Amino acid sequence: MAQPHPRTFEDLVAEGASVPTEGWDFSWFEGRASEDRPSWGYARSMAGRLAAATAVLDVQTGGGEVLDFALGAASRPPRLVVATEGWPPNVAKATALLRPRGVAVVASPEDAPFPFADGAFDLVVSRHPVVPHWTEIARVLAPGGTYFAQHVGPSSVFELVEYFLGPQPEENRNARHPDRERADAEAAGLEVVDLRAERLRMELHDIGAVVHFLRKVVWMVPGFTVEEYEPRLRALHERIEAEGPFVAHSARQLFEARKPRK
């Protein structure tokens, strides 16, 4: 019989602090946190795009999990698939996962120019890039090629961010606003043909889940450590124990942009 999760603050925090953070596998959170999913079903939608593509680039692939799923669900694999990733532990994880599918994973910092020739790909995909590099996306797309991606939207999970950091300036809250991203894509020469945005309910059921989430999604509370935020963590633990799950809302945006034919 499975043992119940330890309920003391110290045990929960220690558990959340010990879980590996590589890749974008969120299965550890099952039963401890939940997040509604966007209506468009990005990974399955990507699978349909892959089947119609010839040369594909997946930008900031993480541990390769989303690309691996989409390739497995595609009715026909593209002839060429390449992925980039900047964090060394994820590079190793993605390489091990994607090599059997014939995908080359290229170690490339997230803020560096893409190490590929102009017009090399007819499809560029990305799930939750830290920053979409529109000029580079436009450069490596072939004329008529498509960028198909799911982005994190503005003020995503800011209920949790502001619990730890306090009220954030409007510049931070709107940094990923869809209108701004549309303008940046168009400035790079792309035509935005579809842009959808949704806010989705998230629940964190214990303080261990909070700790693991902040260690995994490092840009939420930059420099987060258990030691520095121990008083806030303890207060949040007591709040969850008394009132139930901490509720926040993630923001997601579906982007489809096309490079005009010459």
C-alpha positions in Angstrom: 0.0 0.0 0.0 1.3 3.4 -1.0 2.4 5.6 2.0 0.7 9.1 2.2 2.9 12.1 1.4 4.6 13.5 4.5 2.7 16.4 5.8 5.2 18.4 7.9 6.5 21.6 6.4 10.1 20.4 6.7 9.4 17.0 4.9 7.4 18.6 2.1 10.0 21.3 1.5 12.8 18.7 1.5 11.0 16.6 -1.0 10.3 19.5 -3.3 13.9 20.6 -3.1 15.3 17.1 -4.0 13.4 16.3 -7.2 15.4 16.6 -10.4 14.4 19.5 -12.5 15.7 18.5 -15.9 13.4 18.5 -18.9 9.7 19.4 -19.1 8.2 16.3 -17.6 5.7 17.4 -15.0 4.4 14.0 -14.0 5.9 14.4 -10.5 3.1 17.0 -9.8 0.3 14.5 -10.3 -1.9 14.6 -7.3 0.0 17.6 -5.9 -0.7 20.3 -8.4 -3.0 20.7 -11.5 -3.2 23.1 -14.4 -5.9 23.3 -17.0 -4.7 22.8 -20.6 -5.3 25.2 -23.5 -8.2 24.3 -25.8 -6.1 24.0 -28.9 -4.0 21.0 -27.7 -0.6 22.2 -28.9 1.4 18.9 -29.0 -1.3 17.1 -31.1 -1.7 20.2 -33.3 2.1 20.1 -33.8 1.9 16.5 -34.9 -0.3 17.4 -37.7 2.1 20.2 -38.8 5.0 17.8 -38.6 3.3 15.3 -41.0 3.1 18.0 -43.7 6.6 19.4 -43.2 10.0 18.5 -44.8 12.6 20.3 -42.6 11.7 21.2 -39.0 13.4 23.1 -36.2 12.3 22.9 -32.6 13.6 25.8 -30.7 14.4 25.5 -26.9 13.2 21.9 -26.9 13.8 21.4 -23.1 14.1 17.7 -22.5 12.6 16.9 -25.9 9.3 15.6 -24.4 6.9 17.6 -26.5 8.7 17.0 -29.8 9.0 13.3 -29.0 5.3 13.1 -28.4 4.4 15.0 -31.5 6.7 12.9 -33.7 5.2 9.8 -32.2 1.7 11.0 -33.1 2.5 12.3 -36.6 1.2 10.2 -39.5 4.5 10.8 -41.3 7.8 12.1 -39.9 9.6 15.0 -41.6 12.7 14.1 -43.6 14.8 16.4 -41.3 14.2 17.4 -37.7 16.7 19.4 -35.6 16.2 20.8 -32.1 18.1 23.4 -30.1 18.5 23.6 -26.3 20.7 25.8 -24.1 20.8 24.2 -20.7 23.4 21.4 -20.6 21.3 18.9 -18.5 18.4 19.3 -20.9 20.7 18.9 -23.9 21.8 15.5 -22.6 18.2 14.5 -21.7 16.8 15.6 -25.1 19.6 13.9 -27.0 18.9 10.6 -25.3 15.2 10.9 -25.9 15.3 12.2 -29.5 18.2 10.4 -31.1 16.2 7.2 -31.7 13.8 9.3 -33.8 16.7 10.6 -35.9 16.6 14.1 -34.3 19.9 16.0 -33.9 19.9 18.1 -30.7 22.2 21.2 -31.0 23.5 22.9 -27.9 22.9 26.6 -28.4 22.3 29.3 -25.8 18.8 30.6 -25.8 19.9 34.1 -26.6 22.3 33.2 -29.4 21.7 33.4 -33.1 20.5 30.1 -34.5 23.4 28.1 -35.9 21.6 27.4 -39.2 21.6 28.8 -42.7 19.0 31.2 -44.0 15.8 29.6 -45.3 16.8 26.1 -43.9 13.4 25.1 -42.5 9.8 25.1 -43.7 8.5 24.7 -40.2 9.8 26.2 -36.9 8.1 25.1 -33.7 8.6 26.0 -30.0 6.8 25.4 -26.8 7.3 28.1 -24.1 10.4 29.8 -25.5 12.0 32.1 -22.9 12.0 34.9 -25.5 11.0 34.3 -29.2 13.8 35.6 -31.4 11.6 36.8 -34.2 14.4 38.0 -36.5 16.2 34.6 -36.3 12.9 32.7 -36.7 12.2 34.7 -39.9 15.8 34.3 -41.1 15.8 30.5 -40.9 12.3 30.0 -42.3 12.1 29.3 -46.0 9.7 31.6 -48.0 6.2 30.3 -47.3 7.4 28.6 -44.1 5.5 28.6 -40.8 6.3 29.3 -37.2 3.9 27.4 -35.0 4.4 27.8 -31.2 2.8 28.0 -27.8 4.1 30.9 -25.8 3.7 31.9 -22.1 1.5 34.9 -21.9 1.5 38.0 -19.8 1.3 37.9 -16.0 1.4 34.1 -16.0 1.2 32.6 -12.5 1.7 36.1 -11.1 -0.4 35.3 -8.0 2.5 33.1 -7.0 5.2 35.5 -8.3 3.8 38.4 -6.4 3.3 36.4 -3.2 7.1 36.1 -3.1 8.2 39.2 -4.8 5.4 41.7 -4.1 3.5 43.8 -6.7 5.3 43.8 -10.1 5.5 46.9 -12.4 3.3 47.0 -15.4 6.3 46.5 -17.7 6.8 43.0 -16.1 3.2 42.2 -16.1 2.8 42.9 -19.8 6.2 41.7 -21.0 4.6 38.9 -23.0 1.5 40.6 -24.1 0.1 39.1 -27.4 -0.2 42.5 -29.0 3.4 43.2 -28.4 4.5 39.8 -29.7 2.4 40.3 -32.8 4.0 43.6 -33.4 7.5 42.1 -33.0 6.7 39.2 -35.3 5.4 41.6 -38.0 8.5 43.9 -37.5 10.6 40.8 -38.4 8.7 40.4 -41.6 6.3 37.6 -40.6 2.6 37.5 -41.2 0.6 36.5 -38.1 -2.2 34.2 -39.3 -3.5 32.9 -36.0 -3.1 34.2 -32.4 -5.1 32.9 -29.5 -4.8 33.5 -25.8 -6.2 31.8 -22.8 -5.9 32.1 -19.0 -6.0 28.7 -17.2 -6.6 27.7 -13.6 -3.6 26.2 -11.7 -3.8 24.7 -8.2 -0.8 23.9 -5.9 -1.9 21.5 -3.2 1.2 21.5 -0.9 4.3 23.5 -0.3 6.5 20.8 -1.8 4.8 21.4 -5.1 5.5 25.1 -4.8 9.2 24.5 -4.1 9.6 22.2 -7.0 7.7 24.5 -9.4 9.9 27.5 -8.5 13.1 25.4 -8.9 11.9 24.1 -12.2 10.5 27.3 -13.7 13.4 29.4 -12.6 12.3 32.7 -14.2 9.2 33.0 -11.9 11.2 34.0 -8.8 14.7 34.6 -10.0 17.4 33.2 -7.6 14.8 31.3 -5.6 16.2 29.3 -2.7 14.4 27.6 0.1 16.7 29.3 2.6 16.0 32.8 1.4 12.3 32.4 1.2 11.8 30.1 4.2 9.5 32.6 6.1 7.2 33.1 3.1 7.2 29.4 2.4 6.2 28.5 5.9 3.4 31.1 5.9 2.1 29.7 2.6 2.3 26.1 3.9 0.1 27.2 6.8 -2.3 29.0 4.5 -2.6 25.9 2.2 -3.2 23.6 5.3 -5.9 25.9 6.6 -7.6 27.1 3.4 -6.8 24.5 0.7 -4.8 24.8 -2.6 -3.1 27.9 -3.7 -4.8 29.1 -6.9 -3.0 30.9 -9.7 -3.7 31.3 -13.4 -1.2 30.6 -16.2 -1.4 32.4 -19.5 -0.9 30.7 -22.8 -0.8 31.9 -26.4 -0.9 30.0 -29.7 1.1 31.6 -32.4 1.0 30.8 -36.1 3.1 33.1 -38.3 4.1 32.7 -41.9 7.1 34.0 -43.9 5.8 35.6 -47.1 6.8 34.0 -50.4 9.2 36.1 -52.5 
